[in-house]
Amino acid sequence: MKNKIPEFKNEDAERKFWAKHDSSEFLDWKKAKRANFPNLKPSLKTISIRLPAAMIEELKTLAHKRDVPYQSLMKIFLADKIKEERK
């Protein structure tokens, strides 16, 4: 039998609890089902990155051919590479 998850006063208390405890003591992960949130929009974080001017111009040219903003094309390229590296 698994332990009961305690009630928490706030998120900070919950965060501290889970930092010291293994969730498998409380949940049977073999019975877990993958959740799907099709309408959930990912949170975005703005970053600053220095790239050579020639690389940015090449990205803009490629993006123009695909009719997408170059920043969007960069996200596509990064997502594809991350997916490839995870395999």
ChimeraX commands (.cxc) that place a marker at each C-alpha (Angstrom):
marker #1 position 0.00,0.00,0.00 radius 0.5
marker #1 position 1.27,3.45,-0.92 radius 0.5
marker #1 position 1.62,6.34,1.51 radius 0.5
marker #1 position -0.97,9.11,1.51 radius 0.5
marker #1 position 0.16,12.42,0.02 radius 0.5
marker #1 position -0.05,15.04,2.78 radius 0.5
marker #1 position -1.96,18.31,2.59 radius 0.5
marker #1 position 0.30,21.30,1.99 radius 0.5
marker #1 position -0.09,24.84,3.34 radius 0.5
marker #1 position 1.34,26.35,0.16 radius 0.5
marker #1 position 3.41,25.59,-2.92 radius 0.5
marker #1 position 6.67,26.29,-1.12 radius 0.5
marker #1 position 5.86,23.63,1.49 radius 0.5
marker #1 position 4.96,21.17,-1.25 radius 0.5
marker #1 position 8.15,21.95,-3.18 radius 0.5
marker #1 position 10.27,21.29,-0.06 radius 0.5
marker #1 position 8.42,18.03,0.60 radius 0.5
marker #1 position 8.96,16.65,-2.92 radius 0.5
marker #1 position 12.62,17.70,-2.87 radius 0.5
marker #1 position 13.12,15.21,0.00 radius 0.5
marker #1 position 10.70,12.43,-0.99 radius 0.5
marker #1 position 10.44,9.99,-3.86 radius 0.5
marker #1 position 7.04,10.11,-5.57 radius 0.5
marker #1 position 7.09,6.33,-6.02 radius 0.5
marker #1 position 6.48,6.07,-2.26 radius 0.5
marker #1 position 3.09,7.71,-2.87 radius 0.5
marker #1 position 2.11,6.85,-6.45 radius 0.5
marker #1 position 2.01,3.63,-8.44 radius 0.5
marker #1 position 3.62,4.85,-11.66 radius 0.5
marker #1 position 2.86,1.51,-13.39 radius 0.5
marker #1 position -0.82,2.51,-13.37 radius 0.5
marker #1 position -0.16,6.06,-14.57 radius 0.5
marker #1 position -1.58,7.21,-17.89 radius 0.5
marker #1 position -0.04,9.86,-20.11 radius 0.5
marker #1 position -1.96,13.12,-19.92 radius 0.5
marker #1 position -2.73,15.10,-23.06 radius 0.5
marker #1 position -3.42,18.83,-22.93 radius 0.5
marker #1 position -4.00,19.85,-26.56 radius 0.5
marker #1 position -5.04,23.43,-25.74 radius 0.5
marker #1 position -2.25,24.15,-23.28 radius 0.5
marker #1 position 0.11,26.79,-24.57 radius 0.5
marker #1 position 3.73,26.41,-23.51 radius 0.5
marker #1 position 5.18,29.18,-21.42 radius 0.5
marker #1 position 7.74,31.20,-23.32 radius 0.5
marker #1 position 10.93,32.74,-22.09 radius 0.5
marker #1 position 12.77,35.45,-23.96 radius 0.5
marker #1 position 16.49,34.89,-24.36 radius 0.5
marker #1 position 19.30,36.79,-25.98 radius 0.5
marker #1 position 21.69,34.93,-28.26 radius 0.5
marker #1 position 24.61,36.28,-30.25 radius 0.5
marker #1 position 24.87,34.90,-33.77 radius 0.5
marker #1 position 27.09,35.89,-36.67 radius 0.5
marker #1 position 25.35,38.38,-38.96 radius 0.5
marker #1 position 25.86,36.03,-41.92 radius 0.5
marker #1 position 24.05,33.23,-40.09 radius 0.5
marker #1 position 21.09,35.49,-39.33 radius 0.5
marker #1 position 20.90,36.55,-42.98 radius 0.5
marker #1 position 20.97,32.90,-44.07 radius 0.5
marker #1 position 18.20,32.10,-41.58 radius 0.5
marker #1 position 16.14,34.99,-42.93 radius 0.5
marker #1 position 16.63,33.73,-46.50 radius 0.5
marker #1 position 15.58,30.20,-45.54 radius 0.5
marker #1 position 12.63,31.52,-43.55 radius 0.5
marker #1 position 11.50,33.67,-46.46 radius 0.5
marker #1 position 11.45,30.58,-48.71 radius 0.5
marker #1 position 9.18,28.86,-46.17 radius 0.5
marker #1 position 7.11,32.01,-45.59 radius 0.5
marker #1 position 7.73,31.99,-41.83 radius 0.5
marker #1 position 9.47,34.49,-39.53 radius 0.5
marker #1 position 13.13,33.61,-39.02 radius 0.5
marker #1 position 12.66,33.31,-35.25 radius 0.5
marker #1 position 10.00,30.66,-35.87 radius 0.5
marker #1 position 12.33,28.82,-38.21 radius 0.5
marker #1 position 15.00,28.86,-35.51 radius 0.5
marker #1 position 12.52,27.27,-33.07 radius 0.5
marker #1 position 11.70,24.59,-35.66 radius 0.5
marker #1 position 15.40,23.84,-36.20 radius 0.5
marker #1 position 16.06,23.68,-32.46 radius 0.5
marker #1 position 13.05,21.44,-31.81 radius 0.5
marker #1 position 14.13,19.08,-34.60 radius 0.5
marker #1 position 17.68,18.87,-33.25 radius 0.5
marker #1 position 16.50,18.27,-29.68 radius 0.5
marker #1 position 14.21,15.49,-30.91 radius 0.5
marker #1 position 17.09,13.95,-32.88 radius 0.5
marker #1 position 19.48,14.11,-29.90 radius 0.5
marker #1 position 16.95,12.44,-27.58 radius 0.5
marker #1 position 16.70,9.34,-29.78 radius 0.5
marker link #1:1,2 radius 0.2
marker link #1:2,3 radius 0.2
marker link #1:3,4 radius 0.2
marker link #1:4,5 radius 0.2
marker link #1:5,6 radius 0.2
marker link #1:6,7 radius 0.2
marker link #1:7,8 radius 0.2
marker link #1:8,9 radius 0.2
marker link #1:9,10 radius 0.2
marker link #1:10,11 radius 0.2
marker link #1:11,12 radius 0.2
marker link #1:12,13 radius 0.2
marker link #1:13,14 radius 0.2
marker link #1:14,15 radius 0.2
marker link #1:15,16 radius 0.2
marker link #1:16,17 radius 0.2
marker link #1:17,18 radius 0.2
marker link #1:18,19 radius 0.2
marker link #1:19,20 radius 0.2
marker link #1:20,21 radius 0.2
marker link #1:21,22 radius 0.2
marker link #1:22,23 radius 0.2
marker link #1:23,24 radius 0.2
marker link #1:24,25 radius 0.2
marker link #1:25,26 radius 0.2
marker link #1:26,27 radius 0.2
marker link #1:27,28 radius 0.2
marker link #1:28,29 radius 0.2
marker link #1:29,30 radius 0.2
marker link #1:30,31 radius 0.2
marker link #1:31,32 radius 0.2
marker link #1:32,33 radius 0.2
marker link #1:33,34 radius 0.2
marker link #1:34,35 radius 0.2
marker link #1:35,36 radius 0.2
marker link #1:36,37 radius 0.2
marker link #1:37,38 radius 0.2
marker link #1:38,39 radius 0.2
marker link #1:39,40 radius 0.2
marker link #1:40,41 radius 0.2
marker link #1:41,42 radius 0.2
marker link #1:42,43 radius 0.2
marker link #1:43,44 radius 0.2
marker link #1:44,45 radius 0.2
marker link #1:45,46 radius 0.2
marker link #1:46,47 radius 0.2
marker link #1:47,48 radius 0.2
marker link #1:48,49 radius 0.2
marker link #1:49,50 radius 0.2
marker link #1:50,51 radius 0.2
marker link #1:51,52 radius 0.2
marker link #1:52,53 radius 0.2
marker link #1:53,54 radius 0.2
marker link #1:54,55 radius 0.2
marker link #1:55,56 radius 0.2
marker link #1:56,57 radius 0.2
marker link #1:57,58 radius 0.2
marker link #1:58,59 radius 0.2
marker link #1:59,60 radius 0.2
marker link #1:60,61 radius 0.2
marker link #1:61,62 radius 0.2
marker link #1:62,63 radius 0.2
marker link #1:63,64 radius 0.2
marker link #1:64,65 radius 0.2
marker link #1:65,66 radius 0.2
marker link #1:66,67 radius 0.2
marker link #1:67,68 radius 0.2
marker link #1:68,69 radius 0.2
marker link #1:69,70 radius 0.2
marker link #1:70,71 radius 0.2
marker link #1:71,72 radius 0.2
marker link #1:72,73 radius 0.2
marker link #1:73,74 radius 0.2
marker link #1:74,75 radius 0.2
marker link #1:75,76 radius 0.2
marker link #1:76,77 radius 0.2
marker link #1:77,78 radius 0.2
marker link #1:78,79 radius 0.2
marker link #1:79,80 radius 0.2
marker link #1:80,81 radius 0.2
marker link #1:81,82 radius 0.2
marker link #1:82,83 radius 0.2
marker link #1:83,84 radius 0.2
marker link #1:84,85 radius 0.2
marker link #1:85,86 radius 0.2
marker link #1:86,87 radius 0.2
view
